[in-house]
Amino acid sequence: MEEKRDLARELARKHYAAGDPLGWFEALYAGAAVIDEKFAGLELLPSAVMVLDRTLVVRYANPACESLLETGVRSLLGQPFLPMMAEADALGEMLKEALTNHWSYAAHTVSYLRVGQEPLPLIVTAARLDLEATPLLLELRPIEQALRIARE
């Protein structure tokens, strides 16, 4: 699996150096597809889930996440996670602490910034994964859903 991802990255570099942006994107996307195989089981979850790398860039988002955020996975992959949230500083500190201290659970209330719409209030729960390249799993839940679950 790692070899396939490395091969896709090398192919992307070659296309980029040759000035072929379409080939570069296709090779890079092929590399992302290899990463997706690692998280295939998350596709079936009804919860919105994202996986971030050490630099807090989105490396995976399941279909429930696409639906919740009303955006396609292609526009999420490769994007820095923190600028998507109004409370980027506080959330960034929590996520960096999770990486540094290797703890496995934390929740934080944030607002997802949507273009042309009101921000979407969410509860972000972070869990530490034992994966070097993608060490953070985030669950995103609308605050209304979290309140309903708490009442039940």
BAMI-452400 format. One line per 3 residues: number of its first residue (from 1); their letters; for each residue x, y, z of N, C-alpha, C, O. Coordinates in pm, 1 decimal. Example, Ala and Ser with C-alpha at 12.3 -4.5 7.8 and 13.67 -1.06 7.14 Angstrom:
2
1> AS> 1319.0,-569.0,780.0,1230.0,-450.0,780.0,1320.0,-330.0,780.0,1423.6,-331.9,846.5  1285.0,-225.0,708.0,1367.0,-106.0,714.0,1290.0,3.0,787.0,1340.9,113.8,803.9
//
This chain:
152
1> MEE> 83.0,-118.5,0.0,0.0,0.0,0.0,87.6,125.1,0.0,64.1,218.4,-76.8  189.2,126.0,87.1,279.5,240.9,96.2,351.6,262.4,-36.3,373.4,376.1,-78.2  388.8,151.3,-102.6,456.9,163.1,-231.9,367.0,228.8,-336.2,413.6,311.0,-415.2
4> KRD> 238.7,193.2,-337.0,144.3,252.2,-432.5,130.6,402.5,-409.7,127.6,480.9,-504.6  122.6,441.0,-283.3,108.4,582.3,-251.4,234.5,658.9,-293.1,226.1,767.7,-349.9  352.4,600.1,-263.9,478.1,664.0,-303.2,489.2,675.6,-454.1,537.1,776.7,-505.4
7> LAR> 445.3,572.8,-525.6,447.7,575.3,-671.8,356.1,684.8,-725.8,392.3,755.0,-820.2  237.7,699.5,-666.2,144.5,804.6,-708.8,203.4,943.1,-682.5,188.6,1033.7,-764.4  270.0,959.4,-568.5,332.7,1088.8,-538.0,444.5,1120.5,-637.8,456.4,1233.4,-685.5
10> ELA> 526.5,1018.7,-668.7,635.7,1040.4,-763.7,580.1,1076.5,-901.6,632.2,1165.4,-968.9  475.1,1007.5,-942.6,411.2,1037.0,-1071.0,355.1,1179.7,-1071.2,365.0,1250.6,-1171.3  296.0,1221.3,-958.2,243.1,1357.5,-947.9,355.2,1459.6,-962.1,338.6,1560.8,-1030.2
13> RKH> 469.5,1434.0,-898.2,583.5,1526.1,-908.9,631.2,1539.0,-1053.9,660.4,1649.0,-1101.0  638.7,1425.2,-1123.9,684.7,1426.5,-1263.0,589.5,1506.2,-1351.9,633.9,1585.1,-1435.3  458.9,1486.0,-1334.5,360.2,1561.5,-1412.6,369.3,1710.7,-1381.2,360.1,1794.2,-1471.2
16> YAA> 387.3,1743.5,-1254.9,396.9,1883.1,-1214.1,520.4,1948.5,-1277.3,513.2,2059.2,-1330.7  632.8,1878.2,-1270.3,756.8,1931.6,-1327.7,745.1,1950.0,-1478.9,806.2,2040.7,-1535.5  666.3,1863.7,-1544.6,648.3,1872.5,-1689.8,542.7,1976.6,-1727.3,517.8,1998.8,-1845.8
19> GDP> 480.5,2040.4,-1628.5,379.4,2142.3,-1656.3,245.9,2083.9,-1698.5,169.6,2148.6,-1770.2  216.7,1961.2,-1654.4,91.9,1893.5,-1689.7,1.2,1891.7,-1566.4,3.7,1794.8,-1490.5  -79.5,1998.0,-1544.4,-160.1,2003.7,-1422.2,-266.6,1895.2,-1413.7,-296.9,1847.9,-1304.2
22> LGW> -323.7,1855.0,-1525.9,-426.6,1750.3,-1520.4,-365.1,1617.5,-1478.5,-420.7,1547.5,-1393.8  -251.7,1582.4,-1536.3,-183.5,1458.2,-1498.3,-140.4,1461.9,-1353.2,-148.1,1361.4,-1282.6  -94.2,1579.7,-1308.2,-52.9,1595.9,-1169.5,-170.4,1569.8,-1076.1,-156.4,1498.2,-976.9
25> FEA> -288.0,1628.6,-1107.7,-405.0,1610.6,-1023.4,-449.6,1464.3,-1021.4,-481.6,1410.3,-915.5  -451.7,1400.5,-1139.0,-494.7,1261.0,-1145.0,-403.0,1169.8,-1064.0,-449.8,1079.6,-994.5  -271.8,1193.8,-1073.4,-177.7,1112.9,-996.9,-193.4,1137.7,-847.4,-188.4,1043.9,-767.7
28> LYA> -212.1,1261.8,-809.9,-230.9,1295.3,-669.9,-359.9,1233.8,-616.2,-362.9,1182.5,-504.3  -467.0,1239.3,-696.4,-593.5,1179.5,-656.3,-580.0,1028.0,-643.4,-639.6,968.3,-553.7  -502.5,965.0,-732.0,-478.7,820.0,-722.4,-410.4,788.4,-590.1,-440.7,687.6,-526.4
31> GAA> -317.6,875.3,-548.8,-252.3,856.9,-419.9,-351.0,867.9,-305.9,-342.3,792.6,-208.9  -445.0,960.8,-316.1,-548.2,975.9,-213.0,-638.1,853.2,-209.4,-680.4,810.9,-101.8  -667.8,795.3,-325.5,-751.7,676.0,-331.7,-685.4,559.3,-260.5,-753.3,477.3,-198.7
34> VID> -552.5,551.3,-268.7,-480.7,446.2,-197.4,-497.1,465.2,-47.8,-517.4,368.2,25.3  -488.6,589.5,-1.4,-506.3,617.2,140.1,-648.1,578.8,183.7,-667.2,527.0,293.7  -746.9,603.8,98.2,-886.1,573.5,131.9,-907.0,426.5,164.6,-991.1,394.7,248.7
37> EKF> -833.2,335.3,101.0,-849.3,192.4,126.6,-827.3,161.3,274.3,-890.6,70.8,328.7  -740.1,234.0,338.1,-709.1,213.6,478.5,-831.0,242.4,565.9,-844.2,185.5,674.2  -919.9,329.9,519.9,-1034.8,372.7,598.6,-1167.3,326.9,537.8,-1271.1,388.4,562.4
40> AGL> -1164.6,219.9,459.1,-1284.1,173.9,387.9,-1402.1,148.5,481.9,-1516.3,175.0,444.5  -1377.8,98.5,601.0,-1485.5,71.1,695.9,-1558.2,195.9,742.1,-1674.0,188.0,783.1  -1492.9,310.4,736.4,-1554.6,435.1,780.2,-1659.3,485.3,681.4,-1742.6,569.1,716.1
43> ELL> -1655.4,434.8,559.3,-1752.2,475.3,456.7,-1895.2,444.0,499.5,-1988.4,514.9,461.5  -1912.6,339.4,577.5,-2046.2,291.8,614.4,-2103.0,357.9,739.5,-2221.1,341.4,770.3  -2020.6,431.9,810.9,-2067.8,494.9,935.1,-2170.3,604.9,907.4,-2155.2,680.6,811.5
46> PSA> -2273.5,614.2,989.8,-2368.4,725.5,975.3,-2312.9,855.3,1033.1,-2366.5,962.7,1005.9  -2205.9,846.7,1112.7,-2142.9,965.5,1171.8,-2046.8,1028.4,1072.6,-1981.6,958.9,994.6  -2038.8,1160.9,1076.5,-1943.7,1234.4,992.2,-1804.3,1218.5,1051.5,-1781.0,1251.5,1167.8
49> VMV> -1711.9,1167.5,970.4,-1577.1,1138.7,1017.0,-1474.9,1195.0,919.0,-1491.3,1185.8,797.4  -1367.8,1254.2,975.1,-1252.7,1303.2,897.8,-1126.5,1246.1,959.2,-1120.6,1219.5,1079.2  -1024.9,1227.4,874.9,-893.3,1188.1,923.0,-795.8,1296.6,880.1,-795.0,1339.0,764.5
52> LDR> -712.8,1341.3,975.6,-615.7,1447.1,950.9,-473.8,1393.4,963.6,-447.9,1298.5,1037.6  -382.7,1455.8,889.9,-242.2,1421.6,905.3,-181.7,1507.2,1016.6,-253.3,1582.1,1083.1  -50.4,1496.5,1037.1,17.6,1569.3,1145.3,13.0,1721.1,1129.0,24.9,1794.7,1226.9
55> TLV> -4.3,1768.0,1004.4,-11.8,1912.3,981.0,-155.8,1961.7,982.6,-182.6,2076.4,946.7  -248.5,1875.7,1023.9,-391.0,1905.1,1036.7,-456.3,1934.9,901.0,-542.4,2022.1,888.8  -412.7,1860.5,801.6,-470.5,1866.4,667.2,-563.0,1746.4,651.3,-530.1,1636.4,695.5
58> VRY> -678.4,1767.1,588.4,-776.8,1660.3,569.4,-721.6,1558.0,469.7,-686.2,1592.5,357.0  -714.9,1431.7,513.1,-667.8,1323.3,426.7,-777.6,1223.5,394.3,-762.6,1140.8,304.4  -888.8,1231.5,468.1,-1002.1,1142.4,441.9,-1127.6,1207.1,499.2,-1122.9,1269.8,605.0
61> ANP> -1238.8,1191.7,429.8,-1370.5,1232.7,479.5,-1471.4,1131.3,427.3,-1471.1,1099.0,308.5  -1557.6,1080.9,515.1,-1656.0,982.0,470.6,-1779.0,1051.5,411.1,-1793.6,1173.1,422.9  -1867.9,973.4,346.8,-1987.1,1032.9,284.3,-2075.9,1110.0,382.4,-2135.9,1210.7,344.7
64> ACE> -2085.0,1064.4,506.8,-2165.4,1136.4,605.9,-2105.8,1274.7,631.9,-2179.5,1370.0,657.1  -1975.3,1286.1,626.0,-1909.0,1415.8,644.1,-1939.3,1507.6,525.6,-1966.2,1626.4,543.2  -1934.5,1451.7,405.9,-1970.2,1528.9,286.6,-2111.4,1584.9,299.9,-2136.6,1701.6,270.1
67> SLL> -2202.2,1499.9,344.8,-2341.9,1539.4,358.7,-2358.6,1648.2,465.6,-2426.9,1748.0,442.7  -2297.2,1628.7,580.3,-2308.3,1724.8,689.1,-2252.8,1861.7,649.1,-2315.0,1964.7,675.1  -2136.2,1861.7,586.2,-2071.0,1987.6,550.5,-2117.4,2043.0,416.4,-2078.1,2152.3,375.9
70> ETG> -2201.0,1966.5,348.9,-2257.5,2006.0,219.2,-2148.5,2041.9,118.8,-2156.5,2142.5,48.3  -2046.5,1956.4,114.4,-1937.2,1974.9,19.4,-1879.9,1839.4,-18.7,-1886.3,1744.7,59.7  -1824.5,1829.7,-137.7,-1769.7,1703.8,-186.7,-1634.4,1672.5,-126.4,-1560.9,1761.6,-83.7
73> VRS> -1603.3,1544.4,-123.8,-1476.8,1499.4,-66.7,-1357.6,1557.4,-142.9,-1253.9,1585.2,-82.7  -1370.9,1575.6,-272.8,-1259.9,1631.7,-350.2,-1224.2,1773.4,-306.8,-1108.2,1813.6,-315.1  -1322.4,1848.5,-261.0,-1291.2,1984.0,-215.2,-1241.0,1984.9,-70.7,-1187.4,2085.9,-25.0
76> LLG> -1257.5,1874.2,1.4,-1207.7,1864.7,138.5,-1064.9,1810.1,143.5,-981.6,1859.9,219.2  -1037.2,1707.3,62.5,-905.5,1643.2,66.3,-794.6,1741.8,34.5,-802.5,1818.8,-61.2  -692.3,1737.4,116.3,-576.9,1823.9,95.6,-593.0,1964.3,151.1,-501.3,2045.7,140.1
79> QPF> -707.8,1994.2,210.5,-732.7,2127.7,264.9,-693.6,2132.9,412.7,-718.0,2036.8,485.7  -634.3,2241.8,457.6,-609.8,2257.7,601.5,-743.8,2260.8,675.8,-837.5,2328.5,633.5  -751.8,2187.5,785.7,-876.9,2175.2,859.5,-912.3,2302.6,937.6,-1027.7,2345.3,936.7
82> LPM> -815.8,2362.0,1003.5,-845.2,2473.2,1094.4,-911.4,2593.9,1028.6,-1002.6,2650.4,1088.9  -871.5,2637.3,908.5,-938.7,2753.0,848.9,-1087.6,2731.4,818.3,-1159.6,2827.0,789.8  -1132.8,2606.8,824.3,-1274.5,2577.2,801.1,-1359.7,2613.7,922.2,-1482.1,2621.3,911.9
85> MAE> -1295.8,2636.2,1036.6,-1366.8,2657.9,1161.8,-1345.5,2799.1,1214.8,-1236.2,2854.6,1203.4  -1450.1,2856.8,1272.5,-1441.6,2991.5,1328.1,-1347.9,2995.8,1449.0,-1279.4,3095.8,1470.5  -1344.5,2890.3,1526.1,-1264.2,2884.7,1648.6,-1133.0,2812.1,1621.9,-1094.7,2722.5,1697.1
88> ADA> -1065.3,2850.1,1516.6,-945.7,2778.7,1470.9,-835.4,2774.2,1575.8,-770.3,2670.9,1591.5  -813.1,2882.5,1647.2,-702.3,2886.7,1743.6,-721.3,2786.3,1857.0,-631.5,2707.2,1885.9  -837.3,2789.3,1920.7,-863.4,2698.6,2033.4,-866.3,2553.0,1986.8,-812.6,2465.0,2054.2
91> LGE> -928.1,2527.7,1872.9,-934.4,2392.3,1819.5,-795.3,2344.0,1781.2,-760.7,2228.2,1804.6  -716.5,2431.5,1723.1,-579.7,2395.6,1685.7,-497.0,2354.9,1806.2,-419.8,2259.2,1799.5  -512.8,2427.4,1916.7,-440.9,2392.4,2039.6,-481.6,2254.8,2088.9,-396.6,2175.3,2129.1
94> MLK> -612.8,2225.7,2086.1,-661.5,2095.2,2130.8,-603.4,1983.3,2044.6,-559.0,1881.3,2097.2  -603.4,2001.8,1913.0,-555.0,1897.2,1822.9,-403.5,1878.9,1834.1,-353.8,1766.4,1828.9  -331.2,1988.2,1849.1,-185.5,1976.5,1865.9,-151.0,1909.1,1997.6,-53.9,1833.8,2005.7
97> EAL> -230.3,1935.8,2100.9,-209.6,1868.8,2229.0,-236.7,1719.2,2215.8,-165.5,1637.6,2274.4  -338.8,1683.5,2139.6,-369.3,1541.7,2116.3,-251.2,1472.1,2048.2,-216.8,1359.0,2082.5  -190.5,1539.8,1952.8,-75.0,1482.2,1884.0,46.5,1471.3,1975.5,115.6,1369.4,1976.5
100> TNH> 71.7,1576.4,2051.9,190.1,1581.3,2137.1,181.2,1485.7,2254.9,276.8,1414.1,2284.6  66.6,1484.5,2322.0,52.3,1405.7,2444.7,-5.6,1266.6,2422.7,-19.0,1188.9,2517.2  -39.7,1235.2,2298.6,-91.3,1101.7,2262.2,-216.6,1062.4,2339.7,-237.8,944.0,2366.0
103> WSY> -300.3,1160.0,2376.8,-426.1,1121.5,2438.9,-528.3,1091.4,2331.3,-511.9,1132.4,2216.4  -632.5,1020.7,2367.4,-719.2,966.2,2264.2,-861.1,1020.2,2260.9,-943.8,967.1,2186.9  -892.5,1122.7,2337.3,-1030.4,1172.3,2332.4,-1038.1,1316.6,2377.9,-979.5,1353.8,2479.6
106> AAH> -1109.5,1396.6,2303.5,-1138.4,1534.4,2343.3,-1252.5,1585.3,2257.4,-1264.8,1546.7,2141.2  -1335.0,1670.6,2312.4,-1446.0,1729.3,2237.8,-1437.1,1881.2,2247.5,-1393.5,1936.5,2348.5  -1478.9,1946.2,2141.0,-1473.1,2091.7,2136.3,-1589.6,2142.7,2051.3,-1619.9,2084.8,1947.0
109> TVS> -1654.6,2250.0,2094.8,-1763.6,2310.5,2019.3,-1705.8,2414.4,1924.3,-1629.7,2501.9,1965.7  -1742.6,2404.3,1795.1,-1691.0,2495.2,1692.3,-1802.6,2532.8,1595.7,-1913.1,2478.9,1602.4  -1772.5,2624.7,1507.3,-1865.5,2662.8,1400.6,-1795.6,2643.3,1266.6,-1691.7,2703.7,1239.9
112> YLR> -1854.1,2558.1,1183.0,-1801.0,2533.9,1048.8,-1841.6,2651.7,959.7,-1959.7,2684.5,948.7  -1743.5,2713.7,897.3,-1768.6,2830.8,812.7,-1813.0,2786.8,674.1,-1741.1,2715.5,604.2  -1934.2,2830.8,634.7,-1988.7,2796.0,502.5,-2004.4,2923.0,420.8,-2053.0,3025.0,469.8
115> VGQ> -1962.6,2914.9,296.2,-1971.6,3030.5,206.5,-2118.1,3061.7,177.2,-2193.1,2974.1,134.1  -2158.1,3185.0,200.3,-2293.2,3229.0,168.5,-2401.3,3176.0,260.6,-2519.8,3192.1,231.2  -2363.5,3112.8,372.2,-2459.8,3058.5,466.9,-2414.5,3089.4,608.7,-2301.1,3130.8,632.8
118> EPL> -2506.4,3067.9,701.5,-2472.1,3082.1,842.7,-2372.9,2971.3,881.3,-2378.4,2861.6,825.7  -2282.8,2999.2,975.5,-2193.2,2893.3,1024.3,-2273.6,2778.3,1084.9,-2380.0,2799.7,1143.0  -2222.4,2658.1,1071.1,-2288.1,2538.2,1123.2,-2224.3,2500.9,1257.1,-2107.1,2463.2,1259.7
121> PLI> -2299.3,2510.6,1370.6,-2242.5,2473.2,1500.2,-2222.9,2321.6,1509.6,-2314.0,2243.7,1481.7  -2102.8,2282.6,1549.2,-2066.7,2140.6,1556.6,-1995.7,2109.5,1687.4,-1940.0,2197.6,1752.8  -1999.3,1983.4,1723.0,-1912.3,1931.5,1827.1,-1810.4,1843.4,1756.2,-1847.0,1748.7,1686.6
124> VTA> -1682.6,1875.0,1774.2,-1574.9,1797.6,1713.3,-1512.7,1712.0,1822.7,-1466.9,1763.3,1924.8  -1511.5,1582.7,1800.4,-1448.4,1489.1,1892.6,-1325.5,1432.8,1824.1,-1334.1,1382.2,1712.3  -1211.5,1441.3,1890.2,-1085.6,1394.5,1832.7,-1041.0,1266.9,1901.9,-1051.5,1253.4,2023.8
127> ARL> -991.7,1175.1,1823.1,-933.8,1051.0,1875.4,-798.5,1029.5,1809.1,-783.7,1051.4,1688.8  -702.1,987.5,1885.7,-566.5,963.4,1834.9,-561.6,824.8,1773.0,-607.1,728.1,1834.0  -506.8,814.1,1652.2,-489.4,686.8,1583.5,-343.1,644.0,1591.4,-253.9,728.0,1603.1
130> DLE> -319.3,516.0,1585.1,-182.5,464.2,1583.2,-132.1,451.5,1440.2,-77.5,348.1,1401.6  -150.4,556.1,1362.8,-103.1,560.9,1224.3,-10.4,680.7,1211.5,-49.1,792.8,1244.3  109.0,658.8,1165.2,208.3,765.6,1157.1,165.8,878.1,1063.4,177.5,995.5,1098.7
133> ATP> 116.4,843.4,943.7,84.1,944.8,843.3,-46.5,1018.2,873.4,-60.0,1136.0,840.3  -141.1,950.8,934.9,-273.2,1009.8,961.7,-314.4,979.6,1106.2,-393.3,888.4,1130.6  -261.1,1055.9,1201.0,-280.6,1021.0,1341.7,-407.0,1073.2,1409.7,-428.8,1043.1,1527.1
136> LLL> -491.2,1150.3,1340.5,-609.8,1204.9,1407.3,-738.9,1168.3,1335.0,-751.5,1187.0,1214.0  -833.0,1116.5,1410.4,-967.1,1086.9,1361.3,-1060.8,1185.9,1428.4,-1060.4,1198.9,1550.8  -1141.1,1255.8,1348.7,-1237.3,1351.8,1403.0,-1378.2,1305.9,1371.9,-1407.2,1263.0,1260.2
139> ELR> -1465.3,1314.9,1470.0,-1607.8,1294.4,1447.8,-1672.8,1431.1,1459.9,-1648.9,1504.2,1556.1  -1755.5,1464.9,1361.4,-1824.6,1594.0,1359.4,-1973.3,1568.8,1378.5,-2034.2,1492.7,1303.4  -2031.7,1633.1,1479.3,-2175.5,1617.4,1504.2,-2240.4,1753.4,1518.3,-2185.9,1841.9,1584.2
142> PIE> -2357.8,1771.2,1456.2,-2431.4,1895.9,1477.9,-2468.2,1906.7,1625.5,-2498.8,1805.9,1689.2  -2465.6,2025.3,1678.9,-2494.3,2043.9,1821.3,-2634.9,1995.5,1856.2,-2655.7,1939.8,1964.0  -2731.8,2015.8,1766.5,-2869.1,1969.4,1795.4,-2871.6,1818.8,1817.5,-2941.3,1770.2,1906.6
145> QAL> -2796.0,1744.7,1737.1,-2791.1,1599.4,1750.3,-2727.6,1560.9,1884.3,-2776.0,1469.7,1951.4  -2622.4,1627.8,1922.7,-2555.1,1598.9,2049.7,-2647.6,1626.9,2167.8,-2648.9,1550.7,2264.5  -2725.2,1735.9,2161.2,-2819.4,1767.3,2268.6,-2929.2,1661.6,2278.7,-2968.9,1623.6,2388.8
148> RIA> -2978.3,1614.2,2163.9,-3080.8,1511.3,2162.0,-3028.7,1382.0,2225.5,-3099.3,1318.3,2303.7  -2906.2,1344.0,2192.1,-2846.5,1222.5,2246.9,-2828.2,1236.0,2397.0,-2851.9,1140.3,2470.6  -2786.3,1353.2,2444.1,-2766.7,1376.6,2586.8,-2898.6,1365.5,2663.3,-2900.7,1314.8,2775.4
151> RE> -3009.7,1412.8,2603.2,-3139.4,1404.0,2669.0,-3189.0,1259.8,2678.1,-3256.4,1222.6,2774.2  -3155.5,1179.6,2578.5,-3200.8,1039.5,2578.6,-3119.7,961.0,2676.2,-3141.4,840.9,2692.0
//
